[in-house]
Amino acid sequence: MYEPTGLRARKKQRTHDAIADAAVSLFLEHGFDRVSVNDIAAAAEISKPTLFRYFPTKEDLVLHRFKDHQGEAARVVRDRAPGVEPMTALHRHFRAGLDRRDPVTGLNDHPEVVAFHRLVFGTPSLAGRLARYRLEDEEALADALGEGIEARLRAAQTLAVLQVLARANWQRIAGGRTAGDVHPEAVADADLAFGRLR
């Protein structure tokens, strides 16, 4: 029987999401290192080989949420309007993320987002894997900025600044403040940081 590609893709996406949701729930409840791949497969009602077809490593069960943002800085630079400097485009993009409370900026006080960030930043294997993603982002941004050591330096500095800004926002919120309360400081910090980058 013929099954439309769209339906097959939707079923595959539902399975992917169900596995990821089961994993993150278990990780948040018990901690990353205390949950086995077998526990996740059982919770998602799938086999272990099926789980690995969707997620090659245990870390990928968490960090796939960052995939949407992979290469984002490079895309912002490549897609900027004519006459707009790369740092101006990145600054505007980050400020817009703060305004919409994008979790990647660290300025989101939804309890599940705060717990998720605590899980990622508090688990060495996850933080290490995230650093590898950032290295790929750095290479993509350097390519978008130009050639040579200057482009690589600017890319590394920019991504380090974005990481520091996001972590500072998350730490304020993890300390008990609301996103609305932190927002003016987050904006001021972003303006200062991008001013220095320029």
N, C-alpha and C positions, 0 to 999 in steps of 0.2 A: 504494500500500500504506500502511496506517495504521501510523504509528510513535508509540508512547506518548510523551507529553510527558516523562515521567520519563527514558526512555532518551535522548531528544534532549538533555535538560538535562545528563545525565551525560556524553554525548559532547562537548558544548560545554565542560563543566568540564574534561574530560580534555585537550582541545585547549588551553584557557586555561592549565592547569597545565604542560603540555609546553612551551609557548612561554615561560612565565615561568621555568621551570627551566633551559631552554637559555640564556636571556638572562643569568640570574644567574650560571650557571657561566662563561659567557664573560666577563662583567664582572669576576668574582672572579679569573679567570686573567689577563686582559689589561688590566683597567682600564676604567672606564665610557667614557671619551672615545676609547679606541682601538678600540672595537667599534662597527660600523655596524649599522643596522637590517637591511641586506642580509645581514650575517653571521649575525644572529639568525634571520632567515627561513630561510636555508640550513640552519642547524643544526637548526631545528625542522621542516624539510622542508615548509614552507608558502610561499605567495606573500607578498610585501610587503603588498598590499592586505588579505589575510586577517589578517596580524599587526595592522594598524591597526584592523581591526574589533574586535579584542579589547583592544588597548591603544592609545589615541589618541596617546600620546607615548612617546618612549623612556624618559623618567623613570618613567612609569607601570609599566613592566616591572619596576622595582625596588620602587617605593613602594606597589604594590597590597598588599604584605604588611602595611602599616600600616592598610589599610582596615578590618580587623576591629576596630581600636581607635578608629576615628574616632567621635567623639561619646560615647566611653566615660565620661568624667567626668560629662557631663550625664546619662547613663543611671543612673550610680551615685547621683547626687543625686536624680533623679526617683523611683528605685525604693527609696530608703532606707526603713527601718522607721519607723513613727510615733514621734515623740519623739527621733529621732536627728538631731543637727545635721549640716548638709552637710559640714563639714570633718572631722567624726568619721567619717562614712561614707567619704569619700575617703581618709582616713588608713588606715582598716581595709582598704579595697580595695587600696591600694598595698602595705601590709604583707603581705596575702595573696599578692599578686603576687611579692613578694620570696621568700616561703616556697616558692612553687612554681617559682621561677626563671623567671618570665615574661620573655622577651627585652625586652619594652617597658620593664621596670624597669632594664635594663642589667645585671642580675645573672644572667647566663647565660654559662658558660664553654665552651660547645660551640664548637669551632674555626670551624665554618661561621657561627655567629651572631656571633662576634667579628669575623670577616672581613667579614660583611655590614654590621655597624655601622661598621667602618672604611671600607668603600666608601661608605656613605651620608654619614657625617660628613666624609669626606675629599674629596668631590666637590661643588664649589660649586653646580652646577645641581640636584643632588639635595637638598642642604641647603636651597636656596632654595625648592624645591617643597614640601619638608616643612614649611617655615615657613608656606606658604599653607594647608596642611592644619591646622596648629595655630591659625591665625586662625579657621578655620571651627569648630574645637573650642571656641575661646574664646567665639565668639558663641553656640554651643549651650549652653555652661555658664552664661554670663551669663543666658540665657533661663531656665534651670532654677533659678538662684539668686534671680531676682526681676526687678525693673525698675530702671532708672536707672543713674546713674554708679557707685553703690556696688557693684551686681551686676557691672558690667563690670570694675571695679577688682579685685574679689575673684577673678573668673574669670581675668583676666590674671595676677595674682599666683600663683594656684594652679597654672596650667599652666606658668608659668616655674619654679616650685619643682619640679614633677614632671620637667621637662626637666633641670634642674640635678642633681637626684638621680640620674636615669638615666644622664646623661653621666658623673658622678663614679664611679658603679659600673662602667660600661663602661671608663673610663680605668684604673681599678685592675686590672681583669681583663686589659685589653690590655697592661698593664705586666707581666703574668706571674703574677698571683695567681689563686687558684681562687675560684669562687663561694662555696664553703663558708667559705673564709678571710675573704672580704669581707663575708659576710652580717651578722655582728654590727655592723660599722661602718655598713652600709647601713641596718639597723634603727635604730640610734642617730641617724643623720643624718635619717631620715624622721621619727622622733619629735621631734627638735629643730625641723625645718622646719615640721611641722604645728602644733607648739606655738606657733611664731611666727605662723603664719597665723591661728590662733585669736585 
